[in-house]
């Protein structure tokens, strides 16, 4: 992808175990040599970019659980990746053995 505008899908994870599981689905990572695409000014989220199938995806691990963390993560994500068409919040809902 040429820029952050070329990403259609974001996957947001609240816990590291969720993030690790989603990373196993990524076919190819775009940022193995560092933060290739950057982020908007003031955005403190840490992003991982890659490809799942033919889709460019951005993964983000929330800094903590809860409404405030989720809201601030979503707002910053929207500023940094303004052309997203789908944002998925994934979680284990306490079901990990």
N, CA, C and O atoms as a GROMACS GRO file, in nm:
protein
  388
    1UNK      N    1   0.083  -0.121   0.000
    1UNK     CA    2   0.000   0.000   0.000
    1UNK      C    3   0.087   0.126   0.000
    1UNK      O    4   0.192   0.131   0.064
    2UNK      N    5   0.043   0.226  -0.071
    2UNK     CA    6   0.120   0.349  -0.082
    2UNK      C    7   0.106   0.439   0.040
    2UNK      O    8   0.199   0.512   0.075
    3UNK      N    9  -0.010   0.434   0.106
    3UNK     CA   10  -0.032   0.522   0.221
    3UNK      C   11  -0.137   0.462   0.314
    3UNK      O   12  -0.191   0.356   0.287
    4UNK      N   13  -0.164   0.533   0.423
    4UNK     CA   14  -0.267   0.488   0.517
    4UNK      C   15  -0.405   0.487   0.453
    4UNK      O   16  -0.494   0.415   0.498
    5UNK      N   17  -0.424   0.565   0.348
    5UNK     CA   18  -0.554   0.569   0.279
    5UNK      C   19  -0.584   0.440   0.204
    5UNK      O   20  -0.697   0.422   0.157
    6UNK      N   21  -0.488   0.351   0.190
    6UNK     CA   22  -0.508   0.226   0.118
    6UNK      C   23  -0.552   0.111   0.207
    6UNK      O   24  -0.556  -0.004   0.163
    7UNK      N   25  -0.586   0.141   0.332
    7UNK     CA   26  -0.631   0.038   0.426
    7UNK      C   27  -0.783   0.047   0.440
    7UNK      O   28  -0.837   0.154   0.467
    8UNK      N   29  -0.851  -0.068   0.422
    8UNK     CA   30  -0.997  -0.074   0.427
    8UNK      C   31  -1.050  -0.127   0.559
    8UNK      O   32  -1.162  -0.094   0.599
    9UNK      N   33  -0.972  -0.209   0.627
    9UNK     CA   34  -1.022  -0.282   0.744
    9UNK      C   35  -0.929  -0.259   0.863
    9UNK      O   36  -0.807  -0.261   0.849
   10UNK      N   37  -0.990  -0.236   0.979
   10UNK     CA   38  -0.914  -0.228   1.104
   10UNK      C   39  -0.968  -0.334   1.199
   10UNK      O   40  -1.088  -0.360   1.204
   11UNK      N   41  -0.878  -0.393   1.274
   11UNK     CA   42  -0.915  -0.491   1.377
   11UNK      C   43  -0.860  -0.439   1.509
   11UNK      O   44  -0.739  -0.423   1.526
   12UNK      N   45  -0.951  -0.413   1.603
   12UNK     CA   46  -0.916  -0.356   1.733
   12UNK      C   47  -0.923  -0.467   1.838
   12UNK      O   48  -1.022  -0.540   1.845
   13UNK      N   49  -0.818  -0.479   1.918
   13UNK     CA   50  -0.810  -0.580   2.024
   13UNK      C   51  -0.792  -0.511   2.158
   13UNK      O   52  -0.715  -0.415   2.170
   14UNK      N   53  -0.862  -0.560   2.260
   14UNK     CA   54  -0.851  -0.503   2.394
   14UNK      C   55  -0.739  -0.568   2.476
   14UNK      O   56  -0.682  -0.504   2.564
   15UNK      N   57  -0.709  -0.692   2.447
   15UNK     CA   58  -0.610  -0.766   2.527
   15UNK      C   59  -0.497  -0.819   2.439
   15UNK      O   60  -0.519  -0.849   2.321
   16UNK      N   61  -0.377  -0.830   2.494
   16UNK     CA   62  -0.265  -0.886   2.416
   16UNK      C   63  -0.292  -1.026   2.363
   16UNK      O   64  -0.247  -1.058   2.253
   17UNK      N   65  -0.362  -1.110   2.437
   17UNK     CA   66  -0.391  -1.246   2.390
   17UNK      C   67  -0.478  -1.242   2.264
   17UNK      O   68  -0.463  -1.325   2.175
   18UNK      N   69  -0.569  -1.145   2.257
   18UNK     CA   70  -0.653  -1.129   2.137
   18UNK      C   71  -0.568  -1.080   2.020
   18UNK      O   72  -0.582  -1.129   1.908
   19UNK      N   73  -0.482  -0.984   2.047
   19UNK     CA   74  -0.395  -0.930   1.944
   19UNK      C   75  -0.305  -1.040   1.887
   19UNK      O   76  -0.288  -1.050   1.765
   20UNK      N   77  -0.247  -1.121   1.974
   20UNK     CA   78  -0.160  -1.231   1.929
   20UNK      C   79  -0.237  -1.329   1.841
   20UNK      O   80  -0.183  -1.377   1.741
   21UNK      N   81  -0.361  -1.359   1.878
   21UNK     CA   82  -0.442  -1.452   1.798
   21UNK      C   83  -0.472  -1.394   1.661
   21UNK      O   84  -0.465  -1.466   1.561
   22UNK      N   85  -0.506  -1.266   1.654
   22UNK     CA   86  -0.536  -1.203   1.525
   22UNK      C   87  -0.411  -1.197   1.438
   22UNK      O   88  -0.419  -1.215   1.317
   23UNK      N   89  -0.296  -1.174   1.499
   23UNK     CA   90  -0.171  -1.169   1.422
   23UNK      C   91  -0.144  -1.300   1.349
   23UNK      O   92  -0.079  -1.301   1.244
   24UNK      N   93  -0.192  -1.410   1.403
   24UNK     CA   94  -0.174  -1.540   1.337
   24UNK      C   95  -0.253  -1.549   1.207
   24UNK      O   96  -0.223  -1.634   1.122
   25UNK      N   97  -0.353  -1.464   1.190
   25UNK     CA   98  -0.434  -1.464   1.068
   25UNK      C   99  -0.374  -1.381   0.956
   25UNK      O  100  -0.414  -1.394   0.840
   26UNK      N  101  -0.278  -1.296   0.989
   26UNK     CA  102  -0.219  -1.205   0.890
   26UNK      C  103  -0.127  -1.284   0.797
   26UNK      O  104  -0.036  -1.354   0.842
   27UNK      N  105  -0.151  -1.270   0.667
   27UNK     CA  106  -0.071  -1.341   0.567
   27UNK      C  107   0.065  -1.276   0.545
   27UNK      O  108   0.164  -1.345   0.520
   28UNK      N  109   0.069  -1.144   0.554
   28UNK     CA  110   0.194  -1.071   0.531
   28UNK      C  111   0.189  -0.941   0.610
   28UNK      O  112   0.088  -0.872   0.609
   29UNK      N  113   0.298  -0.909   0.678
   29UNK     CA  114   0.306  -0.784   0.754
   29UNK      C  115   0.377  -0.679   0.670
   29UNK      O  116   0.477  -0.709   0.604
   30UNK      N  117   0.326  -0.556   0.674
   30UNK     CA  118   0.386  -0.447   0.596
   30UNK      C  119   0.488  -0.367   0.677
   30UNK      O  120   0.566  -0.291   0.619
   31UNK      N  121   0.490  -0.382   0.808
   31UNK     CA  122   0.574  -0.294   0.890
   31UNK      C  123   0.681  -0.370   0.968
   31UNK      O  124   0.710  -0.336   1.083
   32UNK      N  125   0.739  -0.471   0.907
   32UNK     CA  126   0.843  -0.548   0.976
   32UNK      C  127   0.971  -0.467   0.997
   32UNK      O  128   1.052  -0.500   1.084
   33UNK      N  129   0.989  -0.361   0.919
   33UNK     CA  130   1.109  -0.276   0.932
   33UNK      C  131   1.081  -0.147   1.008
   33UNK      O  132   1.158  -0.052   0.999
   34UNK      N  133   0.973  -0.143   1.083
   34UNK     CA  134   0.939  -0.023   1.159
   34UNK      C  135   0.802   0.030   1.120
   34UNK      O  136   0.728  -0.035   1.046
   35UNK      N  137   0.770   0.147   1.170
   35UNK     CA  138   0.640   0.209   1.146
   35UNK      C  139   0.638   0.271   1.007
   35UNK      O  140   0.671   0.389   0.992
   36UNK      N  141   0.600   0.195   0.907
   36UNK     CA  142   0.604   0.237   0.768
   36UNK      C  143   0.509   0.352   0.738
   36UNK      O  144   0.546   0.442   0.662
   37UNK      N  145   0.390   0.350   0.793
   37UNK     CA  146   0.285   0.444   0.754
   37UNK      C  147   0.262   0.558   0.852
   37UNK      O  148   0.189   0.651   0.819
   38UNK      N  149   0.322   0.553   0.969
   38UNK     CA  150   0.305   0.661   1.065
   38UNK      C  151   0.163   0.670   1.118
   38UNK      O  152   0.085   0.575   1.108
   39UNK      N  153   0.130   0.786   1.175
   39UNK     CA  154  -0.003   0.809   1.230
   39UNK      C  155  -0.027   0.959   1.238
   39UNK      O  156   0.065   1.039   1.222
   40UNK      N  157  -0.151   0.996   1.262
   40UNK     CA  158  -0.189   1.137   1.270
   40UNK      C  159  -0.124   1.202   1.392
   40UNK      O  160  -0.095   1.134   1.490
   41UNK      N  161  -0.101   1.334   1.387
   41UNK     CA  162  -0.045   1.404   1.504
   41UNK      C  163  -0.134   1.384   1.627
   41UNK      O  164  -0.256   1.397   1.620
   42UNK      N  165  -0.072   1.352   1.739
   42UNK     CA  166  -0.145   1.332   1.864
   42UNK      C  167  -0.197   1.191   1.885
   42UNK      O  168  -0.245   1.159   1.994
   43UNK      N  169  -0.188   1.107   1.784
   43UNK     CA  170  -0.236   0.968   1.794
   43UNK      C  171  -0.132   0.887   1.870
   43UNK      O  172  -0.017   0.878   1.828
   44UNK      N  173  -0.173   0.827   1.982
   44UNK     CA  174  -0.080   0.748   2.063
   44UNK      C  175  -0.097   0.598   2.042
   44UNK      O  176  -0.026   0.519   2.104
   45UNK      N  177  -0.189   0.558   1.953
   45UNK     CA  178  -0.208   0.416   1.925
   45UNK      C  179  -0.084   0.358   1.858
   45UNK      O  180  -0.012   0.428   1.786
   46UNK      N  181  -0.060   0.230   1.882
   46UNK     CA  182   0.046   0.158   1.812
   46UNK      C  183  -0.021   0.064   1.713
   46UNK      O  184  -0.104  -0.019   1.750
   47UNK      N  185   0.016   0.078   1.587
   47UNK     CA  186  -0.049   0.002   1.481
   47UNK      C  187   0.044  -0.103   1.423
   47UNK      O  188   0.166  -0.086   1.421
   48UNK      N  189  -0.016  -0.211   1.378
   48UNK     CA  190   0.053  -0.314   1.301
   48UNK      C  191  -0.025  -0.327   1.171
   48UNK      O  192  -0.146  -0.345   1.174
   49UNK      N  193   0.043  -0.319   1.059
   49UNK     CA  194  -0.025  -0.325   0.930
   49UNK      C  195   0.016  -0.450   0.854
   49UNK      O  196   0.126  -0.502   0.870
   50UNK      N  197  -0.077  -0.498   0.772
   50UNK     CA  198  -0.049  -0.617   0.695
   50UNK      C  199  -0.161  -0.649   0.598
   50UNK      O  200  -0.244  -0.564   0.565
   51UNK      N  201  -0.160  -0.774   0.554
   51UNK     CA  202  -0.257  -0.820   0.454
   51UNK      C  203  -0.318  -0.950   0.502
   51UNK      O  204  -0.248  -1.041   0.546
   52UNK      N  205  -0.450  -0.957   0.494
   52UNK     CA  206  -0.523  -1.082   0.515
   52UNK      C  207  -0.598  -1.108   0.384
   52UNK      O  208  -0.691  -1.035   0.349
   53UNK      N  209  -0.556  -1.212   0.313
   53UNK     CA  210  -0.612  -1.234   0.180
   53UNK      C  211  -0.574  -1.118   0.089
   53UNK      O  212  -0.456  -1.085   0.077
   54UNK      N  213  -0.673  -1.057   0.027
   54UNK     CA  214  -0.646  -0.943  -0.061
   54UNK      C  215  -0.673  -0.809   0.008
   54UNK      O  216  -0.671  -0.704  -0.057
   55UNK      N  217  -0.697  -0.812   0.137
   55UNK     CA  218  -0.734  -0.692   0.212
   55UNK      C  219  -0.616  -0.639   0.294
   55UNK      O  220  -0.551  -0.713   0.368
   56UNK      N  221  -0.590  -0.509   0.279
   56UNK     CA  222  -0.493  -0.442   0.365
   56UNK      C  223  -0.562  -0.414   0.497
   56UNK      O  224  -0.669  -0.354   0.501
   57UNK      N  225  -0.500  -0.457   0.606
   57UNK     CA  226  -0.561  -0.441   0.739
   57UNK      C  227  -0.464  -0.369   0.832
   57UNK      O  228  -0.342  -0.378   0.818
   58UNK      N  229  -0.523  -0.299   0.928
   58UNK     CA  230  -0.446  -0.237   1.034
   58UNK      C  231  -0.495  -0.295   1.166
   58UNK      O  232  -0.615  -0.297   1.192
   59UNK      N  233  -0.403  -0.342   1.247
   59UNK     CA  234  -0.435  -0.398   1.378
   59UNK      C  235  -0.396  -0.298   1.484
   59UNK      O  236  -0.292  -0.233   1.474
   60UNK      N  237  -0.479  -0.286   1.587
   60UNK     CA  238  -0.446  -0.196   1.697
   60UNK      C  239  -0.480  -0.264   1.829
   60UNK      O  240  -0.587  -0.323   1.844
   61UNK      N  241  -0.388  -0.254   1.922
   61UNK     CA  242  -0.408  -0.307   2.056
   61UNK      C  243  -0.442  -0.189   2.147
   61UNK      O  244  -0.362  -0.096   2.160
   62UNK      N  245  -0.560  -0.193   2.208
   62UNK     CA  246  -0.601  -0.085   2.297
   62UNK      C  247  -0.507  -0.079   2.418
   62UNK      O  248  -0.456  -0.182   2.461
   63UNK      N  249  -0.484   0.042   2.472
   63UNK     CA  250  -0.394   0.054   2.587
   63UNK      C  251  -0.453  -0.003   2.715
   63UNK      O  252  -0.381  -0.023   2.813
   64UNK      N  253  -0.582  -0.027   2.716
   64UNK     CA  254  -0.649  -0.082   2.833
   64UNK      C  255  -0.793  -0.115   2.798
   64UNK      O  256  -0.840  -0.083   2.690
   65UNK      N  257  -0.860  -0.179   2.891
   65UNK     CA  258  -1.000  -0.215   2.868
   65UNK      C  259  -1.090  -0.100   2.915
   65UNK      O  260  -1.047  -0.014   2.992
   66UNK      N  261  -1.213  -0.101   2.867
   66UNK     CA  262  -1.310  -0.003   2.913
   66UNK      C  263  -1.356   0.093   2.806
   66UNK      O  264  -1.299   0.100   2.696
   67UNK      N  265  -1.461   0.168   2.840
   67UNK     CA  266  -1.523   0.260   2.744
   67UNK      C  267  -1.431   0.374   2.704
   67UNK      O  268  -1.424   0.409   2.586
   68UNK      N  269  -1.363   0.432   2.800
   68UNK     CA  270  -1.276   0.547   2.770
   68UNK      C  271  -1.162   0.504   2.678
   68UNK      O  272  -1.131   0.572   2.581
   69UNK      N  273  -1.099   0.394   2.709
   69UNK     CA  274  -0.990   0.343   2.627
   69UNK      C  275  -1.040   0.309   2.486
   69UNK      O  276  -0.975   0.342   2.387
   70UNK      N  277  -1.155   0.245   2.478
   70UNK     CA  278  -1.213   0.210   2.348
   70UNK      C  279  -1.247   0.332   2.266
   70UNK      O  280  -1.222   0.336   2.145
   71UNK      N  281  -1.306   0.432   2.330
   71UNK     CA  282  -1.344   0.554   2.259
   71UNK      C  283  -1.222   0.630   2.208
   71UNK      O  284  -1.221   0.674   2.093
   72UNK      N  285  -1.121   0.646   2.291
   72UNK     CA  286  -1.002   0.720   2.247
   72UNK      C  287  -0.927   0.644   2.138
   72UNK      O  288  -0.872   0.704   2.046
   73UNK      N  289  -0.924   0.512   2.149
   73UNK     CA  290  -0.861   0.431   2.045
   73UNK      C  291  -0.934   0.448   1.912
   73UNK      O  292  -0.870   0.465   1.808
   74UNK      N  293  -1.067   0.443   1.915
   74UNK     CA  294  -1.146   0.455   1.793
   74UNK      C  295  -1.132   0.592   1.729
   74UNK      O  296  -1.120   0.602   1.606
   75UNK      N  297  -1.133   0.697   1.809
   75UNK     CA  298  -1.119   0.833   1.754
   75UNK      C  299  -0.984   0.849   1.687
   75UNK      O  300  -0.976   0.899   1.574
   76UNK      N  301  -0.878   0.809   1.754
   76UNK     CA  302  -0.744   0.821   1.696
   76UNK      C  303  -0.729   0.735   1.572
   76UNK      O  304  -0.666   0.777   1.474
   77UNK      N  305  -0.786   0.616   1.574
   77UNK     CA  306  -0.782   0.528   1.457
   77UNK      C  307  -0.848   0.596   1.338
   77UNK      O  308  -0.796   0.589   1.226
   78UNK      N  309  -0.962   0.661   1.361
   78UNK     CA  310  -1.031   0.732   1.253
   78UNK      C  311  -0.951   0.847   1.195
   78UNK      O  312  -0.959   0.874   1.076
   79UNK      N  313  -0.874   0.916   1.279
   79UNK     CA  314  -0.789   1.025   1.230
   79UNK      C  315  -0.672   0.971   1.149
   79UNK      O  316  -0.640   1.026   1.044
   80UNK      N  317  -0.610   0.866   1.196
   80UNK     CA  318  -0.492   0.813   1.128
   80UNK      C  319  -0.526   0.733   1.002
   80UNK      O  320  -0.452   0.737   0.904
   81UNK      N  321  -0.637   0.662   1.006
   81UNK     CA  322  -0.679   0.579   0.892
   81UNK      C  323  -0.820   0.620   0.852
   81UNK      O  324  -0.917   0.552   0.882
   82UNK      N  325  -0.829   0.733   0.783
   82UNK     CA  326  -0.958   0.796   0.754
   82UNK      C  327  -1.041   0.723   0.649
   82UNK      O  328  -1.161   0.747   0.640
   83UNK      N  329  -0.983   0.636   0.571
   83UNK     CA  330  -1.056   0.569   0.462
   83UNK      C  331  -1.104   0.429   0.498
   83UNK      O  332  -1.143   0.353   0.410
   84UNK      N  333  -1.102   0.394   0.625
   84UNK     CA  334  -1.148   0.261   0.666
   84UNK      C  335  -1.296   0.242   0.632
   84UNK      O  336  -1.376   0.334   0.647
   85UNK      N  337  -1.329   0.122   0.586
   85UNK     CA  338  -1.468   0.087   0.556
   85UNK      C  339  -1.528  -0.005   0.661
   85UNK      O  340  -1.650  -0.011   0.676
   86UNK      N  341  -1.442  -0.076   0.734
   86UNK     CA  342  -1.489  -0.172   0.834
   86UNK      C  343  -1.392  -0.174   0.951
   86UNK      O  344  -1.271  -0.187   0.933
   87UNK      N  345  -1.446  -0.160   1.071
   87UNK     CA  346  -1.367  -0.171   1.194
   87UNK      C  347  -1.429  -0.282   1.278
   87UNK      O  348  -1.548  -0.278   1.308
   88UNK      N  349  -1.348  -0.380   1.315
   88UNK     CA  350  -1.396  -0.495   1.391
   88UNK      C  351  -1.330  -0.493   1.529
   88UNK      O  352  -1.208  -0.485   1.540
   89UNK      N  353  -1.412  -0.499   1.632
   89UNK     CA  354  -1.362  -0.512   1.768
   89UNK      C  355  -1.369  -0.660   1.804
   89UNK      O  356  -1.477  -0.717   1.810
   90UNK      N  357  -1.254  -0.720   1.826
   90UNK     CA  358  -1.251  -0.863   1.856
   90UNK      C  359  -1.222  -0.884   2.004
   90UNK      O  360  -1.161  -0.800   2.070
   91UNK      N  361  -1.267  -0.997   2.054
   91UNK     CA  362  -1.243  -1.029   2.194
   91UNK      C  363  -1.273  -1.174   2.223
   91UNK      O  364  -1.340  -1.243   2.146
   92UNK      N  365  -1.222  -1.219   2.335
   92UNK     CA  366  -1.243  -1.357   2.375
   92UNK      C  367  -1.359  -1.371   2.472
   92UNK      O  368  -1.402  -1.482   2.502
   93UNK      N  369  -1.409  -1.258   2.522
   93UNK     CA  370  -1.523  -1.259   2.615
   93UNK      C  371  -1.498  -1.351   2.734
   93UNK      O  372  -1.591  -1.414   2.785
   94UNK      N  373  -1.376  -1.358   2.778
   94UNK     CA  374  -1.342  -1.441   2.893
   94UNK      C  375  -1.343  -1.590   2.864
   94UNK      O  376  -1.343  -1.670   2.958
   95UNK      N  377  -1.344  -1.629   2.737
   95UNK     CA  378  -1.356  -1.770   2.702
   95UNK      C  379  -1.226  -1.843   2.677
   95UNK      O  380  -1.229  -1.959   2.636
   96UNK      N  381  -1.114  -1.780   2.702
   96UNK     CA  382  -0.986  -1.848   2.680
   96UNK      C  383  -0.957  -1.939   2.798
   96UNK      O  384  -0.959  -1.895   2.912
   97UNK      N  385  -0.930  -2.068   2.771
   97UNK     CA  386  -0.902  -2.160   2.883
   97UNK      C  387  -0.768  -2.131   2.948
   97UNK      O  388  -0.730  -2.200   3.043
   0.00000   0.00000   0.00000
